[in-house]
Amino acid sequence: MNKRTEIIAGLLVLLIVIGVPVGSVMAKWAGIGREPGTIDVVLKQFERGGFPREIHVKQGEKVRLRFTSDDVTHGFIIGDLGLDAGVIHAGKFKILEFVPEEKGRFSYVCSIRCSPLHSKIRGYLVVE
């Protein structure tokens, strides 16, 4: 083989070795293969960005929250609605499904001590 053919073959192998895993991760985050209407929620320690400030949903419509943690183990509770997603491990997915019956703004918090600033992690589910 000449030098040019070897370089092209090497680049193709590199593209396959890197492209397949990267494409798989991108497809997961793009939502390919997930149920329609799913809301992805990425949880982080307060120091790394915390939880989303608000999640907006519609009254009377099924809500499907798909949680993952970007760093450590977290929990997710909306006390006023009696909802608890349980333990959410880093890199894993956890689904919480429900139908909000009333409009309003409902506070959510992390239920597992995840950092020194754990108590500052909070946000709101806004039911419109």
N, C-alpha and C positions, 0 to 999 in steps of 0.2 A: 504494500500500500504506500501511496505517496503521502507526504506530510499534510497536504490539504485534506485528504480523505480521513486521516487520523484525527485531525482537529474537528471536522464535522461530526464524526462518529462520537468523539468525546463530548461535544456539546449536546448531542442528542441524548446520550446517556445521562448527562447532568440534568438536562431538562426533564427527563422522566423521573429521575431520583428526587428532584426537588418539586417538580410540577404536580405530581400525583398527590403527595401529602398536603401541599398548599391548596390545591383545588378541592380536596376533601374538606378541609377546614373552612374554606370560603363557602362551600355549598351548605355546610351545617349552619353557619352564621347567616347566610342569605335566606335560610328558611326552606330550602329545598327538602321536600319530604316531610314537612310538618303540616299539621292541621290548619286550615284557613281560620283566620280570626285570632291566631295565637299572638300574644304580646311577649316579646323577649325582654327579660329583666336581668341585667347584669349587676350583681351585688359586689361591693368592694368595701374595704375598711374606710373609715371616715378620712384618714390621712391620704388615701388614694382616690378619693372622689365620692365615697359613700354610696348610698342608694339613690335612685332617681328621685327628684324632688316631687314629682307628680306622675300619676298614671291615670289617664282619662279613659272611661268606659261609659257605655250607655245603659240606662236603667232597663231592666227586663230582658236584656240580651245576655246570652251565655258569654262568660269571660273565661279565657284560658291563658293563665300566666305561666310562662316557661322560664323558670329561674336557673341561673348558674352563678357560681362564685368565681371571681377573677383572682382570688388570692387565698383566703382561709375559709373555714367553715362558718356559715352564717345561718340565721333563722329569719323567718318573715311572718309577722303576726299583724292582723287588723283586728284589734280587740273588740271594737264596737260592732263588728259584723260576725264575730266568733270564728274567724278564719285563721288557720295556722298551717303554714306550708311544711312545718317540721324542719328537720336538719337538711341543709343544702351544702353539700361538699364541693370543694374547689374542683372545677373541671367536669362536674357531673350535672345532669339536668334533673329538675324536679318540677312537676306540673301541679298547679292549683286551679281547679275549675269551680265556678259558682255562677249564680245569676243574682245580680244586685237588685233587690226589690224596691229600694227607696233612693231618691236623689239625695246628694249631700257630699260632704267632704270628710273622709274618714282617715284618721291617722294610722300609719303603719310604722313599725319599728323592727329592729333586729332583735331576735330573742335569744341569741347566743353571744356571750361576751367574746368579742373578736379583736379588740384592741384597747389601749388605754382611753381612747376617745369614743368608745362604744356607745355611751349614752347620748352622743350627738347624732347618731344615725337615726334618721326619721324622714318621713315623707307623707304624701297624701294620695289616697285613691279618690278621684273625683268622679262621682256618678252623675251623669248629665241626663 
